[in-house]
Amino acid sequence: MFNTIGRFCSKAVAAVINPTVRLKADFPWTFTKMAKHYAVTFALYLAGTFVPMLLFLAIMIGLSFAAPHVLVELMGPQMENMTAITVGMTVITFLCGFGLQVWYIAKVLRADGISFRQMLALNLDALQGSWWAATWRAALTVALGVACGQLIQLLPFLPAPNQSIAKFMGSLNGPSLLAMGLLAAVAAPVLEEVVFRGFLFSMLRAQFTRGRLGSFLGSQNAADWTASVVSGAIFAVAHMEPSAMPALFIFGVLMAELYRRSGSLVCPMLAHGINNGMGVLLIVLSQAH
């Protein structure tokens, strides 16, 4: 038993200190093509996020004039249905925004004759199909992320995280909490990892090895770390939670490095799911007490 634990600890330390890089930096697009397609995905994200909201507001305004009694039934006499409606709109806008991005990524890759799953390494091929290899790497990364998050909170010049989403989820129960929990622990890890790691990080990593920028950085390792930092920064900003940005940045960098070192997008998806799932579990447990 102790030998087994010792071998696992040795592998864990090697994975952090002296990793085997399994992800190929072979995204085929030029910088211009990359920028063009990323701009389109961002526009689709905005459309998927805001169009449903605008349609909902238009329907509400229309009902207030044409059928106010229907609006009262929908919202509830004391606005008691407002929380459920907010949850429903949150789920719809998230799935539409990120769903359109993933659809477009798959579409343009397919148009170039590129396999979506193979290019983004949405498989366990690099780990010889081992779910155990993927799971322990994901768990180790989450533990490292939690430790870094605790250290960040000790810095005196950073504001305490607002945690508005956690507070909102803490006010929920029943189907509304279940819907938000599934969104946070299942949908978000899958869709966000495809967009931020599988697509954005992979493109940046390939671009940073080419041309003048590649010559300036000088090595694949420098290009890899630069791509991790840049994609992590974009990931943090995209969440629009200023007080949580330092922790989100560290988390984004860790997810990118997990992806690069494991060679499988499944690993950051698992880690993201474990991290968010623990948050949901803590909310449920806090309500139980």
N, C-alpha and C positions, 0 to 999 in steps of 0.2 A: 504493500500500500504506500509506504513512504517513498519507495523508488518511483512509483507511478506519479505521486504528487511532485516529487523532485523533477521528473522529466517534464511534467506539465509546466512547472514554474520556469524551467530553463527555456522551454519553447515560448512562454509568454514574454520573458525578458528579451529573448532574441527578436521576437516580433516587434518590440518597441525600440530596442537599441540598435539592432543590426538586421533590419527586415529584408526579406526576399521580395523584390518588387515583381509582381505577377501581371500587372496591367500594362498592355502594350500602348505606347503613345503613337497611335497610327490613324488618328482621325483624319480623313482624306480631304477635307475642305480647305480652301484658301481662307485667308483672313477676311477678305471681302465677302465671300459666301457665308462664312461663319457669322459675321456681323449682321448681314442681311437676314438670315434665317432666325437669329436670336431676336432681332428687332421685331420680326413678324410674330414670334412666339410671345413676346412681351405684350404686343398689341392685342393678341388673342386673349391673353390672360386678363388684360384690362376690360376687354369686351365681355368676356365670360363672367367677370366679377360685377361690373357695373350695369350691364344691360338688364339682367334679372332684377336688380334693385330698382332701376328706373321703371321697368314694366310694373313691378309691384306697387310703386308709388303712384303710377298713372292709374292703375286699377283702383287703388284706395281713394284717390281724388275723384275718379269717375263715380264710384259707389256713393261717395259723400253727397254728390249732387243728384244722381239718378235713383239710387236706392239706399238711403241712409239706414233703413231698418236692417238691410242685409249686412251693412258695415258694422252695425251694433252687434248683430249675432256673431259675426266673424271675430270681432275684437273682444266681445264679452261686455256685459253692462258695466262692469268695473275694470275693464281693460285686463281681465285676468288671463286672457289668451295671448297677451303680448309676448310673454317669455317664449312660449312654444313657437310663435310666428318668427321671433328673432332667431331661434335655433334652426328652424326650417330654412330661413333665408341664408343663414351662415353656411349650412351644409350645401345648399344649392349653389351659392356663389363660389364656394371653394371647389366643388366638384366641376362646375362649369369652367372656371378660370384655369385650373391646372389640367383638367381633362382636355380642354382645347389645345393646350400646349403639348401634351403628350401625343394627342392625335396628329398634330401637325408634324412633330418630330418623326413619328413613325411614317407619315405620308411622304415627307421629303427624302428620308433615307431609302424608302422603298422605291421612289422614283429614280434614285441613283443606283438601284440594284444592290443596296446594302441591307443586310439583315439587321433589324432593330435589336433583336435579342443578342446577336453575336457582337455587334459593334459596341453596344452598351454593357456587354458582359452580364446580361441578365440571366445568368446560369451559374452552375457550380463547377464548370469545366476546369478552371484553374486550381480548384481544390479537390480534383478527382471525384467530384460528386458528393463529397462528405458534408452532411449537414452539421455534424459535430465540429468539424474544422471551422465552418462558418459561424456557428453559435458561440464557441468560446472566444473567437476573435471579436465578435460583436459585444459579448458580455464584458470582455477586458476593456474595450474602448469606452463602453458606458461607464464602467468604474473609473476610468481615467478622466472622463468628462465630468463626472460628479465631483471628483477630487479637485479638478481645476475650477469648477464652479464655486466650490466652497472657498478656495483660495482667493478667487476674484472678489468675493463678498467681503474679504478682510481688508481690501484696499480702501484707505480712508477717503480718497478723492472721487470715488465712484458712488453714484446714488444707489439706494437699495432698489432692486427690481420691483416694478409695479405689479407684475403678475396679474394683469387685468383679466386675461383669459381664464387663469386658474380661479380667480375670484368669481367670475361669471359662472364657470362650471360648478363651483361650490354652492351656488344658489339654486342649482337645478336638482331635479329628482325624476324618477320614473323614466318614461320614454325619452324625454328631453336629454337627460343625463346619458342614457344609453346611446342616443344618436351622436352626441358630442364626443363621447368616449370612443366610439367606433371611428369617428372622423379623425380624432387625435392619434389613436393607437394603430389604426389600420390604413385608412385612406391617405392621410398626410405622409406617413413614412414611404409608402409606395410611390405616390405621385411626386412628392418633393424630391425624392432621391433620383428619380428619372430625370427631372428637370435640372436640378442643381449639381448633381454629381455625374450621372450618366451622360448628360448633354453638355452642360456648361463647363464643368471641370475637364471633361475629356477634350473638348474643343480648345480650351485655354492651354492645356498641357501640351497639345500638339503644336499650337501656334507659337508657344514660347521656346520651342526647339528650332524654329525656322528663322531665316532671314537675319536682319540686323539684331533683332531682339535676342534670337538664339545665340548669336555671336557674343552679344554683351553678357548674357547670363553664363555662357561658357560651358555648361554641362547639363545633362539630362536631370541630375539631381536638383540643381538650382531651378531649372524650369518647372520641375514637379512641385517644389515647395512654393514657388511663386504662384503657380496655378492654384494650389491649396489655399494660400492666403487670399488671393483675389476672389476666388469662388466663395470662400468663407465670409468675406466682407459683404459680397452681394447677397448671400443667404441671410446675413444678419440684418442688413438694411431692408430687405424685402419683407421682413416680418413687422416692420413699422412699430417696434416697441423700443424706444430710445433707451430706457433704463435697463433693458435686457440685452442690448446689442453686444456688450463685451462677452457675455456668456454664450450668446448665439454664435458669435464669431468663432470662439474657441471650439464650439460644437461643430460648426461647419468645417473647420480645418481638420478636426479629428475624423469626421465622416469621409472627407476627401482622401485623407491618408489611409483610412481603413479600406476604402475602395481601391486605391492604388496598390496597396501592399497585398491585399487578398486576391485582386484580379477578378472580383465578383461583385456586382451591384447588389446581390442578395445580402451581403454582409452589412453594408450601411443601412439597408432597409430593415434588417433584423435589429440592429443597434438603435435606430431611430424609433422603431416600434417598442422596444424594451424601455427606452428612456421615457417616451410619452406614456406608455402603459403604466409605468411606475407612478407617474404623476397622477394619472386617472385613479389608480388604486389608492393612492394617499388621500385623494379627495373623497372617495367612497368610504374609506375607513374613518376619516374625520367626521363624516356625516353620521356614521354608525355610533360614534361616541358623543 
